[in-house]
Amino acid sequence: MICDLTDLYNKQRELDAEIASNHRISYQTTRNKRTLALLVELGEFANATRTFKYWSNKPSESKERVLDEFADGLHFLLSLGIDQGFNVDSIEVNDDDNTLTDNLLRTYELTSIFYSNQTLENYLSMFISYLRALYKLGYSWEEAKAAYYSKLQENYNRQNNNY
């Protein structure tokens, strides 16, 4: 799966600028908070998939809800890349033999590694691991982008309403 990111980075850059203006913040002053936010959103995404809930028979939340949670994480991944000046036009993602649970644990691990050492290589490893969850769920990049754009509009609405 090829994930074209150019437009998403541009849209995220615009949203980040509006948030920075509204809240008088910068990338530098929010870097740690955005990294923690990514980890929290990863947990909310995992919770929506219910992949780790071995004690429950309830199925995953709706596809729309899971994609909405995925989009939240995508916002922070893009923002962290912009902060570091990484210009990634596209990422190629292939499936692997790991389970969704293993994939999400690996994404947590790679996010922690990126937090400690913010290199392009570590960023790409983290991003690819996150995107790989789409494969695990059987979702397409087009569905993920649509969820991102929907969440983008919601985030602008929140900014316009003093969220």
C-alpha positions as CSV (number, residue, x, y, z in Angstrom):
1,M,0.0,0.0,0.0
2,I,1.4,3.4,-1.0
3,C,0.3,6.2,1.3
4,D,0.6,9.6,-0.3
5,L,1.2,12.1,2.5
6,T,1.8,15.4,0.7
7,D,-1.6,16.9,1.0
8,L,-2.0,15.7,4.6
9,Y,1.2,17.4,5.7
10,N,0.0,20.6,4.0
11,K,-3.4,20.4,5.8
12,Q,-1.8,19.6,9.1
13,R,0.7,22.4,8.8
14,E,-2.2,24.8,8.3
15,L,-4.1,23.4,11.3
16,D,-1.0,23.5,13.4
17,A,-0.5,27.2,12.5
18,E,-4.0,28.1,13.5
19,I,-3.7,26.2,16.8
20,A,-0.4,27.9,17.5
21,S,-1.9,31.3,16.8
22,N,-5.0,30.7,18.9
23,H,-3.1,29.3,21.9
24,R,0.2,31.2,21.6
25,I,2.3,28.0,21.4
26,S,5.0,26.6,19.2
27,Y,6.2,23.2,18.0
28,Q,9.1,23.4,20.5
29,T,6.9,24.2,23.5
30,T,4.4,21.4,22.7
31,R,6.7,18.6,21.4
32,N,6.5,16.4,24.5
33,K,2.8,17.0,24.8
34,R,2.2,16.0,21.2
35,T,4.3,12.9,21.7
36,L,2.2,12.0,24.7
37,A,-1.0,12.8,22.8
38,L,0.1,10.4,20.1
39,L,0.5,7.6,22.7
40,V,-2.9,8.4,24.2
41,E,-4.5,8.4,20.8
42,L,-2.8,5.1,20.0
43,G,-4.4,3.7,23.2
44,E,-7.8,5.0,22.2
45,F,-7.4,3.5,18.8
46,A,-6.4,0.1,20.3
47,N,-9.4,0.4,22.7
48,A,-11.8,0.9,19.7
49,T,-10.4,-2.2,18.0
50,R,-10.7,-4.2,21.2
51,T,-7.8,-6.3,19.9
52,F,-6.4,-6.8,23.4
53,K,-9.6,-7.5,25.2
54,Y,-9.2,-11.3,25.5
55,W,-11.7,-11.3,28.4
56,S,-14.6,-9.9,26.3
57,N,-16.8,-11.3,23.5
58,K,-17.8,-7.8,22.3
59,P,-16.7,-7.0,18.8
60,S,-14.7,-4.1,17.7
61,E,-16.4,-0.7,17.6
62,S,-17.8,0.4,14.2
63,K,-15.4,0.9,11.3
64,E,-16.2,4.6,11.4
65,R,-15.2,4.9,15.0
66,V,-12.0,2.9,14.6
67,L,-11.0,5.1,11.6
68,D,-11.9,8.2,13.6
69,E,-9.5,7.1,16.4
70,F,-6.9,6.2,13.8
71,A,-7.2,9.7,12.3
72,D,-6.5,11.3,15.7
73,G,-3.2,9.5,15.8
74,L,-2.4,10.4,12.3
75,H,-2.8,14.1,13.1
76,F,-0.1,13.9,15.8
77,L,2.2,11.8,13.6
78,L,2.1,14.4,10.9
79,S,2.5,17.2,13.3
80,L,5.6,15.6,14.9
81,G,7.1,15.2,11.4
82,I,6.4,18.8,10.5
83,D,8.0,19.9,13.8
84,Q,11.3,18.0,12.8
85,G,11.2,19.3,9.2
86,F,10.7,15.8,7.8
87,N,9.2,16.1,4.3
88,V,7.8,12.6,3.5
89,D,5.9,12.6,0.2
90,S,4.7,9.0,0.6
91,I,5.3,5.9,2.6
92,E,5.1,2.3,1.3
93,V,3.6,0.0,3.8
94,N,3.5,-3.8,3.6
95,D,1.8,-6.3,5.9
96,D,3.8,-8.6,8.2
97,D,3.1,-11.7,10.1
98,N,2.4,-9.9,13.4
99,T,-1.0,-9.6,15.0
100,L,-2.7,-6.3,15.5
101,T,-1.9,-6.4,19.2
102,D,1.8,-7.0,18.4
103,N,1.7,-4.2,15.9
104,L,0.2,-1.7,18.3
105,L,2.8,-2.7,21.0
106,R,5.5,-2.2,18.5
107,T,4.1,1.3,17.6
108,Y,4.2,2.2,21.3
109,E,7.8,1.0,21.4
110,L,8.8,2.9,18.3
111,T,7.1,6.1,19.5
112,S,9.2,5.9,22.7
113,I,12.3,5.4,20.6
114,F,11.4,8.4,18.5
115,Y,10.8,10.5,21.6
116,S,14.4,9.7,22.8
117,N,16.0,10.1,19.3
118,Q,14.1,12.2,16.8
119,T,15.7,11.1,13.6
120,L,14.0,10.6,10.2
121,E,14.7,6.8,10.4
122,N,13.0,6.5,13.8
123,Y,10.1,8.7,12.6
124,L,9.6,6.5,9.5
125,S,9.7,3.3,11.5
126,M,7.1,4.7,13.9
127,F,4.9,6.0,11.1
128,I,5.1,2.7,9.1
129,S,4.2,0.7,12.1
130,Y,1.2,2.9,12.8
131,L,0.0,2.6,9.1
132,R,0.5,-1.1,9.2
133,A,-2.5,-1.3,11.5
134,L,-4.7,-0.5,8.5
135,Y,-3.6,-3.7,6.8
136,K,-4.3,-5.7,10.0
137,L,-7.8,-4.3,10.0
138,G,-8.4,-4.7,6.3
139,Y,-8.8,-0.9,5.8
140,S,-7.6,1.1,2.9
141,W,-5.4,4.2,2.8
142,E,-8.4,6.0,1.1
143,E,-10.6,5.2,4.1
144,A,-7.9,6.5,6.4
145,K,-7.5,9.7,4.4
146,A,-11.2,10.3,4.4
147,A,-11.3,9.9,8.2
148,Y,-8.4,12.3,8.5
149,Y,-10.2,15.0,6.4
150,S,-13.3,14.5,8.5
151,K,-11.4,14.9,11.7
152,L,-9.6,17.9,10.3
153,Q,-12.9,19.7,9.8
154,E,-13.9,18.7,13.3
155,N,-10.6,20.1,14.7
156,Y,-11.2,23.4,12.8
157,N,-14.7,23.6,14.2
158,R,-13.3,23.1,17.7
159,Q,-10.8,25.9,17.2
160,N,-13.5,28.2,16.0
161,N,-15.6,27.4,19.1
162,N,-12.8,28.0,21.7
163,Y,-12.3,24.3,22.4
